[in-house]
Amino acid sequence: MAMAGTPIVVLPQNVKRYVGRDAQRMNILAGRIIAETVRTTLGPKGMDKMLVDELGDIVVTNDGVTILKEMSVEHPAAKMLIEVAKTQEKEVGDGTTTAVVIAGELLRKAEELLDQNIHPSVIINGYELARNKAIEELKTIAKEIKPENTEMLKKIAMTSITGKGAEKAREQLAEIVVEAVRAVVDEETGKVDKDLIKVEKKEGAPIEETTLIRGVVVDKERVNPQMPKKVENAKIALLNCPIEVKETETDAEIRITDPTKLMEFIEQEEKMIKDMVEKIAATGANVVFCQKGIDDLAQHYLAKKGILAVRRVKKSDMEKLAKATGAKIITNIDDLTPEDLGEAGLVEERKVAGDAMIFVEQCKHPKAVTILARGSTEHVVEEVARAIDDAIGVVKCALEEGKIVAGGGATEIELAKRLRKFAETVAGREQLAVRAFADALEVIPRTLAENSGLDPIDMLVKLRAAHEKEGGEVCGLDVFEGEVVNMLEKGVVEPLKVKTQAIDSATEASVMLLRIDDVIAAEKVKGDEKGGEGGDMGGDEF
């Protein structure tokens, strides 16, 4: 049965396939383009990006992960690099740009080695050797800090905030962040739950008016204007059930034949609601936060009792209120007892930027706090909130791990120096990959110099010379003076985890892309705007 000349169709017509060197070249290029996009935002003098989505909404930021999340990216390899930034954000909170820039540079160096006919497996082995050695050396470079060293924690927060839109108020913001993180530390484990720090954003005031509330701010108002605006020595009830008459679960029809029966029916309904309010008041509660609805009649009775009530409170806010006030969340009003109530020195409704908000303050041992972020416009306050979020992440890491490293490119230069020495002990072609890894790490100080308008070659030469001297491992680039200085003395410090996580995730992402030698991608289906799973990989457009 001869099959000569008969074409065998394995893949359908709408599938594109890239094999071997083409696949690698395309993936590396996609990764490098993503890295180049955020590279100009790195450091205290990094530039901002303006992102406009399909609806015309604008985001102005220099936060790496925000830029990458907001970008509309089609290429699957580029999406893999965006995952690096997302992981860095989730695990550490800062260093997202650093991680992506290192990943992009590792891919660029890998391409140079591929051009020298070095097999991807050899490069991968070399990169993994270098990564392991880098993590090991980082632990020896790192300095220990004690949890009570608030000055150093403030410096860590300030380093994170520097270069962002909130920089002018960085000292005040750093102080607020350190206080907030220290307030929610678990005394038994020493761990910090970021979710217990709520960041509430309100425009209409300068950044300097950002404040820390030792309690919870709920973006709601009283359900009835007759209720008190301010309650001192508050006894707080948290209800996860409606204060209204339950409807029957099945479709029921009530037939009333006599007008007096109608009155009895209405009166019974009123009595049931009144009984609910009486039960709440009997426990001594004078503030009620309800996750569900509150009937109009119940509002009236609550107001008569002088109880401040708030309805439809978010579940996350209820949990924070429970942590801050010591109250228990109750799912049935009949089960509410005086022991279930929480305490706060003050519960007050205040107007912030024209919106009413409920402030729960003066809690005895608040295990949940709120940072009220302010900014003159919506875009400014969004950037302030992002800066605060990053700062919370780095202070959390520093407190949990207790180790810090010098910033300003000092750590990367020192690692590059040590990896070059390590490369001499590596046999075979892997040595070239270890050297390439060392060169790739120097992209951070080089980028810091470029973004500050300094000569990158001069700065790298100065940095390398400083690191050859004793105690030089803490020498980094002062981008404001254009000089090489001791970064620990300058107060430019970062938690160890920012660096270990960045190197780890950058290496793994670049290794994953280098392993790919065959890309099979379905084209977009015509008329389908979203496209297929693979996305269009025709050409090198992103």
C-alpha positions as CSV (number, residue, x, y, z in Angstrom):
1,M,0.0,0.0,0.0
2,A,2.1,2.9,-1.3
3,M,1.8,6.3,0.5
4,A,4.5,8.1,-1.5
5,G,3.6,11.8,-2.1
6,T,0.6,11.6,0.2
7,P,0.7,14.5,2.7
8,I,-0.1,13.4,6.4
9,V,-2.0,16.1,8.2
10,V,-1.4,15.8,12.0
11,L,-2.3,19.3,13.2
12,P,-5.4,21.3,12.0
13,Q,-4.9,24.2,9.6
14,N,-5.5,26.9,12.2
15,V,-2.5,25.8,14.3
16,K,1.0,27.4,14.1
17,R,4.1,25.5,15.1
18,Y,7.5,26.8,15.9
19,V,10.3,24.3,16.4
20,G,13.8,24.3,18.0
21,R,15.8,27.6,17.6
22,D,12.8,29.5,16.3
23,A,10.7,28.6,19.4
24,Q,13.5,29.6,21.8
25,R,14.3,32.8,20.0
26,M,10.6,33.8,20.0
27,N,10.1,33.0,23.7
28,I,13.3,34.7,24.8
29,L,12.3,37.8,22.8
30,A,8.9,37.9,24.4
31,G,10.4,37.7,27.9
32,R,13.0,40.4,27.2
33,I,10.3,42.8,25.8
34,I,8.4,42.4,29.1
35,A,11.5,43.0,31.1
36,E,12.4,46.1,29.0
37,T,8.9,47.5,29.6
38,V,9.3,47.7,33.4
39,R,13.1,48.3,33.4
40,T,12.9,52.1,33.2
41,T,10.7,52.1,36.4
42,L,13.5,50.6,38.6
43,G,15.0,52.6,41.5
44,P,14.4,56.0,43.2
45,K,14.6,57.8,39.9
46,G,12.6,55.4,37.8
47,M,10.0,56.8,35.5
48,D,6.2,56.1,35.7
49,K,4.0,54.4,33.1
50,M,0.5,55.5,32.1
51,L,-1.8,52.6,31.3
52,V,-5.2,53.1,29.6
53,D,-7.5,50.1,29.5
54,E,-10.4,49.3,27.0
55,L,-12.8,51.4,29.1
56,G,-10.6,54.4,29.2
57,D,-9.6,54.0,32.8
58,I,-6.2,55.4,33.6
59,V,-3.5,54.0,35.9
60,V,-0.3,56.0,36.5
61,T,2.3,54.0,38.4
62,N,5.9,52.7,38.5
63,D,5.0,49.6,40.5
64,G,6.2,46.7,38.4
65,V,3.4,44.2,39.1
66,T,0.7,46.8,38.6
67,I,2.1,47.7,35.2
68,L,2.2,44.1,34.1
69,K,-1.2,43.2,35.5
70,E,-2.8,46.2,33.7
71,M,-1.0,45.5,30.4
72,S,-3.0,43.5,27.8
73,V,-0.5,40.8,26.9
74,E,-1.1,38.1,24.3
75,H,2.1,36.1,24.1
76,P,2.1,33.0,26.4
77,A,5.9,33.3,27.1
78,A,5.4,36.9,28.1
79,K,2.5,35.8,30.4
80,M,4.9,33.4,32.1
81,L,7.2,36.3,33.0
82,I,4.3,38.3,34.4
83,E,3.7,35.3,36.7
84,V,7.1,36.0,38.2
85,A,6.0,39.5,39.2
86,K,2.7,38.2,40.6
87,T,4.5,35.6,42.7
88,Q,7.0,38.2,44.0
89,E,4.1,40.5,45.0
90,K,2.2,37.7,46.7
91,E,5.2,36.3,48.6
92,V,7.1,39.5,49.5
93,G,5.2,42.5,48.4
94,D,8.1,44.3,46.8
95,G,10.9,43.7,44.3
96,T,8.6,42.8,41.5
97,T,10.5,45.0,38.9
98,T,13.8,43.5,40.2
99,A,12.6,40.0,39.6
100,V,11.3,40.6,36.1
101,V,14.4,42.6,35.1
102,I,16.7,39.8,36.3
103,A,14.6,37.2,34.4
104,G,14.8,39.2,31.2
105,E,18.6,39.6,31.5
106,L,19.1,35.9,32.2
107,L,17.2,35.2,29.0
108,R,19.3,37.7,27.1
109,K,22.5,36.1,28.4
110,A,21.1,32.6,27.5
111,E,20.5,33.7,24.0
112,E,24.2,34.7,23.6
113,L,25.2,31.3,24.8
114,L,22.7,29.6,22.5
115,D,24.4,31.5,19.6
116,Q,27.7,29.9,20.6
117,N,26.0,26.5,20.1
118,I,25.8,25.7,23.8
119,H,22.9,23.3,24.5
120,P,19.9,24.7,26.5
121,S,20.4,21.8,29.0
122,V,23.9,22.9,29.8
123,I,22.8,26.5,30.3
124,I,19.9,25.3,32.6
125,N,22.4,23.3,34.7
126,G,24.7,26.2,35.0
127,Y,21.9,28.6,35.9
128,E,20.7,26.2,38.6
129,L,24.2,25.8,40.1
130,A,24.5,29.6,40.1
131,R,21.1,30.1,41.7
132,N,21.9,27.7,44.5
133,K,25.2,29.3,45.1
134,A,23.7,32.8,45.0
135,I,21.0,31.9,47.6
136,E,23.7,30.3,49.8
137,E,26.0,33.4,49.6
138,L,23.0,35.7,50.2
139,K,22.6,34.1,53.6
140,T,26.2,34.9,54.5
141,I,25.9,38.5,53.3
142,A,22.7,39.1,55.2
143,K,22.7,41.0,58.6
144,E,20.4,40.2,61.4
145,I,18.0,42.6,62.9
146,K,15.9,42.4,66.1
147,P,12.1,42.8,66.0
148,E,12.4,45.7,68.5
149,N,14.7,47.7,66.2
150,T,12.0,50.0,64.9
151,E,14.6,52.4,63.4
152,M,15.8,49.8,61.0
153,L,12.3,48.7,60.2
154,K,11.5,52.3,59.3
155,K,14.5,52.4,56.9
156,I,13.3,49.2,55.2
157,A,9.8,50.8,54.7
158,M,11.4,54.0,53.4
159,T,13.6,52.1,50.9
160,S,10.4,50.5,49.6
161,I,8.5,53.8,49.3
162,T,11.4,55.7,47.7
163,G,10.8,56.3,44.0
164,K,7.0,55.9,44.2
165,G,4.4,58.7,44.1
166,A,4.2,58.9,47.9
167,E,8.0,59.6,48.3
168,K,7.6,63.1,49.7
169,A,5.9,61.8,52.8
170,R,8.0,58.6,53.1
171,E,9.2,59.2,56.7
172,Q,5.6,59.6,58.0
173,L,4.3,56.7,55.9
174,A,7.2,54.4,57.0
175,E,6.4,55.2,60.7
176,I,2.7,54.4,60.1
177,V,3.5,51.1,58.4
178,V,5.9,50.0,61.1
179,E,3.4,50.8,63.8
180,A,0.6,49.0,61.9
181,V,2.7,45.8,61.3
182,R,3.9,45.7,64.8
183,A,0.3,46.0,66.1
184,V,-0.8,42.8,64.3
185,V,2.2,40.5,65.0
186,D,1.0,37.2,66.4
187,E,2.8,37.0,69.8
188,E,3.0,33.3,69.8
189,T,4.3,32.6,66.3
190,G,5.9,36.0,65.4
191,K,4.0,35.9,62.1
192,V,2.2,38.8,60.5
193,D,-1.2,38.5,58.8
194,K,-1.3,41.3,56.2
195,D,-5.1,40.9,55.9
196,L,-5.5,42.4,59.4
197,I,-4.1,45.7,58.1
198,K,-6.9,47.4,56.1
199,V,-5.9,50.2,53.7
200,E,-8.9,52.6,53.2
201,K,-8.4,55.1,50.3
202,K,-9.9,58.6,50.2
203,E,-8.9,61.4,47.9
204,G,-9.2,65.1,48.7
205,A,-6.4,65.7,51.1
206,P,-2.6,65.8,50.9
207,I,-0.6,62.6,51.4
208,E,0.7,63.9,54.7
209,E,-2.8,63.5,56.2
210,T,-2.6,59.7,55.9
211,T,-3.3,58.3,59.4
212,L,-3.2,55.1,61.4
213,I,-6.4,54.2,63.2
214,R,-5.9,51.6,66.0
215,G,-9.1,49.9,65.1
216,V,-11.3,49.5,62.0
217,V,-12.8,52.0,59.6
218,V,-15.9,50.8,57.9
219,D,-16.9,52.5,54.7
220,K,-20.6,52.6,55.6
221,E,-23.0,55.0,57.4
222,R,-25.7,54.7,60.1
223,V,-28.9,53.1,58.8
224,N,-31.0,55.7,60.4
225,P,-30.3,59.5,61.0
226,Q,-32.1,59.3,64.4
227,M,-29.3,57.0,65.7
228,P,-26.5,58.5,67.7
229,K,-23.5,59.7,65.6
230,K,-21.0,59.1,68.4
231,V,-20.9,56.3,71.0
232,E,-18.3,56.3,73.8
233,N,-17.5,53.1,75.7
234,A,-19.1,51.1,73.0
235,K,-20.4,47.5,73.5
236,I,-20.3,46.1,70.0
237,A,-22.5,43.2,68.7
238,L,-21.5,41.6,65.4
239,L,-24.4,39.8,63.7
240,N,-24.3,37.5,60.7
241,C,-28.1,37.4,60.4
242,P,-30.7,39.9,59.3
243,I,-32.7,42.0,61.8
244,E,-36.0,41.4,59.9
245,V,-38.8,38.9,59.8
246,K,-37.7,35.8,57.8
247,E,-39.7,34.9,54.8
248,T,-40.9,31.3,54.5
249,E,-38.5,29.1,52.5
250,T,-41.3,27.7,50.4
251,D,-43.8,29.7,48.4
252,A,-46.6,30.1,51.0
253,E,-49.9,32.0,50.5
254,I,-51.6,33.5,53.6
255,R,-55.3,34.1,53.1
256,I,-57.0,36.6,55.4
257,T,-60.8,36.8,55.4
258,D,-61.2,39.2,58.3
259,P,-59.8,42.8,58.6
260,T,-59.0,42.2,62.3
261,K,-56.9,39.2,61.3
262,L,-54.9,41.4,59.0
263,M,-54.2,43.8,61.9
264,E,-53.2,40.8,64.0
265,F,-50.8,39.6,61.3
266,I,-49.1,43.1,61.0
267,E,-48.9,43.5,64.8
268,Q,-47.3,40.0,65.1
269,E,-44.7,40.9,62.6
270,E,-44.0,44.2,64.4
271,K,-43.8,42.3,67.7
272,M,-41.3,39.8,66.3
273,I,-39.0,42.7,65.1
274,K,-39.5,44.5,68.5
275,D,-38.5,41.3,70.3
276,M,-35.3,41.0,68.2
277,V,-34.3,44.6,69.1
278,E,-35.2,44.0,72.8
279,K,-32.9,40.9,72.8
280,I,-30.0,43.0,71.4
281,A,-30.6,45.8,73.9
282,A,-30.9,43.4,76.8
283,T,-27.3,42.3,76.3
284,G,-26.1,45.9,76.8
285,A,-25.1,46.4,73.2
286,N,-25.1,50.0,72.0
287,V,-23.5,49.4,68.6
288,V,-24.6,46.8,66.0
289,F,-22.7,45.8,62.9
290,C,-24.9,43.6,60.7
291,Q,-23.7,41.6,57.7
292,K,-27.2,41.3,56.4
293,G,-30.2,43.7,56.1
294,I,-32.0,45.6,58.9
295,D,-35.7,46.2,58.5
296,D,-37.0,49.8,58.5
297,L,-39.1,49.1,61.6
298,A,-36.1,47.6,63.3
299,Q,-34.1,50.7,62.5
300,H,-36.7,52.8,64.2
301,Y,-36.7,50.6,67.4
302,L,-32.9,50.6,67.5
303,A,-32.8,54.4,67.2
304,K,-35.3,54.7,70.1
305,K,-32.9,52.5,72.2
306,G,-30.0,54.8,71.3
307,I,-28.2,52.0,69.4
308,L,-25.9,52.9,66.4
309,A,-26.5,50.2,63.7
310,V,-24.7,49.6,60.4
311,R,-26.0,47.1,57.8
312,R,-24.5,45.1,54.9
313,V,-21.0,45.2,56.3
314,K,-18.5,43.1,54.3
315,K,-17.4,39.8,55.7
316,S,-13.7,40.9,55.7
317,D,-14.6,44.0,57.7
318,M,-16.6,41.8,60.2
319,E,-13.6,39.6,60.8
320,K,-11.4,42.6,61.3
321,L,-13.9,44.1,63.8
322,A,-13.9,40.8,65.7
323,K,-10.1,40.9,65.9
324,A,-10.0,44.6,66.9
325,T,-12.8,44.6,69.5
326,G,-12.8,41.0,70.8
327,A,-16.4,40.5,69.7
328,K,-17.8,37.2,68.4
329,I,-19.7,37.0,65.2
330,I,-23.2,35.6,66.0
331,T,-25.4,33.9,63.5
332,N,-28.6,33.9,65.6
333,I,-29.9,36.8,67.7
334,D,-31.3,34.3,70.3
335,D,-27.7,33.2,70.9
336,L,-26.3,36.7,71.6
337,T,-25.0,37.1,75.2
338,P,-23.1,40.0,77.0
339,E,-19.9,37.8,76.7
340,D,-20.1,37.9,72.9
341,L,-19.9,41.7,72.8
342,G,-16.7,43.5,71.8
343,E,-15.4,46.8,73.3
344,A,-14.1,50.0,71.9
345,G,-13.5,53.4,73.5
346,L,-15.2,55.2,70.6
347,V,-17.5,54.5,67.7
348,E,-18.2,57.5,65.6
349,E,-19.6,58.4,62.1
350,R,-17.4,61.0,60.4
351,K,-17.4,62.6,57.0
352,V,-14.3,61.9,55.0
353,A,-14.0,63.4,51.5
354,G,-17.8,63.8,51.5
355,D,-18.6,60.2,52.4
356,A,-19.8,59.0,55.8
357,M,-17.5,56.4,57.4
358,I,-17.8,54.6,60.8
359,F,-14.6,54.8,62.9
360,V,-14.1,52.1,65.6
361,E,-11.2,53.4,67.7
362,Q,-9.5,53.2,71.1
363,C,-9.7,49.4,71.3
364,K,-7.7,47.9,74.2
365,H,-5.7,45.4,72.2
366,P,-6.4,46.0,68.6
367,K,-5.3,43.0,66.5
368,A,-6.6,44.7,63.4
369,V,-5.7,48.2,62.3
370,T,-6.6,50.6,59.5
371,I,-4.4,52.9,57.5
372,L,-6.5,55.8,56.0
373,A,-4.6,56.7,52.9
374,R,-5.1,60.2,51.5
375,G,-4.1,61.9,48.3
376,S,-5.1,65.0,46.4
377,T,-6.6,63.0,43.5
378,E,-7.8,59.5,42.8
379,H,-4.6,58.5,40.9
380,V,-2.4,59.9,43.7
381,V,-4.3,58.1,46.4
382,E,-4.1,54.8,44.5
383,E,-0.3,55.1,44.1
384,V,-0.1,56.0,47.9
385,A,-2.0,52.8,48.7
386,R,0.3,50.7,46.5
387,A,3.4,52.2,48.2
388,I,1.9,51.4,51.6
389,D,1.1,47.9,50.5
390,D,4.6,47.3,49.3
391,A,6.0,48.8,52.5
392,I,3.8,46.5,54.7
393,G,5.1,43.5,52.7
394,V,8.8,44.3,53.3
395,V,8.4,45.2,57.0
396,K,6.5,41.9,57.4
397,C,9.3,39.9,55.8
398,A,12.0,41.7,57.9
399,L,10.1,41.0,61.1
400,E,9.4,37.3,60.3
401,E,12.9,36.5,58.9
402,G,15.0,39.0,60.9
403,K,17.5,39.4,58.1
404,I,18.4,42.3,55.8
405,V,20.7,43.1,53.0
406,A,22.1,46.4,51.6
407,G,20.1,47.9,48.7
408,G,21.3,50.2,45.9
409,G,22.7,47.3,43.8
410,A,25.3,46.4,46.5
411,T,24.0,42.9,47.0
412,E,23.9,42.1,43.2
413,I,27.4,43.3,42.7
414,E,28.7,41.3,45.6
415,L,26.9,38.2,44.4
416,A,28.2,38.7,40.9
417,K,31.8,38.9,42.3
418,R,31.4,35.7,44.3
419,L,29.7,33.8,41.5
420,R,32.6,34.6,39.1
421,K,35.0,33.1,41.7
422,F,32.6,30.1,42.0
423,A,32.6,29.7,38.2
424,E,36.3,28.9,38.2
425,T,35.5,25.8,40.3
426,V,32.9,24.5,37.9
427,A,34.0,22.1,35.2
428,G,32.8,22.0,31.6
429,R,30.6,24.4,29.7
430,E,28.4,25.0,32.7
431,Q,31.1,27.5,33.8
432,L,30.0,29.8,31.0
433,A,26.4,29.7,32.2
434,V,27.5,30.5,35.8
435,R,29.5,33.5,34.5
436,A,26.5,34.6,32.4
437,F,24.3,34.4,35.5
438,A,26.8,36.6,37.4
439,D,26.8,39.2,34.6
440,A,23.0,39.1,34.5
441,L,22.8,40.1,38.2
442,E,24.7,43.3,37.4
443,V,21.7,44.5,35.3
444,I,20.3,45.9,38.6
445,P,23.1,48.4,39.4
446,R,23.5,49.2,35.7
447,T,19.8,50.0,35.4
448,L,19.8,52.1,38.6
449,A,22.6,54.1,37.0
450,E,20.9,54.5,33.6
451,N,17.6,55.5,35.2
452,S,19.4,58.2,37.2
453,G,21.2,59.7,34.2
454,L,24.6,58.4,35.3
455,D,27.2,56.6,33.2
456,P,26.5,52.8,33.8
457,I,30.0,51.7,32.8
458,D,31.7,54.2,35.2
459,M,29.4,53.3,38.0
460,L,29.9,49.5,37.5
461,V,33.7,50.0,37.5
462,K,33.5,52.0,40.8
463,L,31.2,49.5,42.4
464,R,33.4,46.5,41.5
465,A,36.5,48.4,42.9
466,A,34.7,49.2,46.1
467,H,33.6,45.5,46.5
468,E,37.2,44.3,46.2
469,K,38.1,46.2,49.5
470,E,37.4,44.8,53.0
471,G,33.8,45.4,54.1
472,G,32.8,46.4,50.6
473,E,29.8,44.1,50.4
474,V,27.6,46.9,51.6
475,C,28.7,49.4,49.0
476,G,26.0,50.4,46.6
477,L,25.1,53.3,44.3
478,D,23.7,56.5,45.7
479,V,21.7,57.6,42.7
480,F,21.2,61.1,44.1
481,E,24.9,61.9,44.6
482,G,26.2,59.7,41.8
483,E,28.7,58.1,44.2
484,V,29.4,54.7,45.7
485,V,28.6,54.7,49.4
486,N,27.9,52.4,52.4
487,M,24.2,51.5,51.9
488,L,23.7,50.4,55.5
489,E,24.9,53.8,56.8
490,K,22.8,55.5,54.2
491,G,19.7,53.5,55.4
492,V,19.0,51.8,52.0
493,V,18.1,48.3,53.2
494,E,15.9,45.5,52.0
495,P,14.7,42.2,53.6
496,L,16.7,39.2,52.6
497,K,13.6,37.5,51.3
498,V,13.1,40.2,48.6
499,K,16.4,39.1,47.0
500,T,16.1,35.3,47.5
501,Q,12.6,35.3,46.1
502,A,13.5,37.5,43.1
503,I,16.5,35.3,42.2
504,D,14.6,32.1,42.7
505,S,11.5,33.0,40.7
506,A,13.6,34.8,37.9
507,T,15.8,31.7,37.5
508,E,12.9,29.3,37.4
509,A,11.0,31.3,34.9
510,S,13.9,31.7,32.5
511,V,14.8,28.0,32.9
512,M,11.2,27.0,32.1
513,L,11.3,29.1,28.9
514,L,14.7,27.7,27.9
515,R,13.4,24.1,28.2
516,I,10.8,24.9,25.5
517,D,11.9,23.8,22.0
518,D,8.5,23.4,20.4
519,V,5.5,25.7,20.4
520,I,2.2,24.6,19.1
521,A,-0.4,27.4,19.2
522,A,-3.9,27.6,17.9
523,E,-4.7,30.8,16.0
524,K,-7.6,33.1,17.1
525,V,-10.9,32.0,15.8
526,K,-12.3,34.6,13.5
527,G,-15.0,36.7,15.0
528,D,-13.8,35.7,18.5
529,E,-12.3,38.8,20.1
530,K,-10.8,36.9,23.0
531,G,-9.1,34.3,20.9
532,G,-8.1,30.8,21.7
533,E,-6.2,29.6,24.7
534,G,-2.8,29.8,23.0
535,G,-3.2,33.4,21.8
536,D,-1.8,34.6,18.4
537,M,1.9,34.0,18.2
538,G,2.3,35.2,14.6
539,G,5.3,37.6,14.3
540,D,6.7,39.2,17.4
541,E,3.9,41.6,18.3
542,F,2.9,42.0,21.9
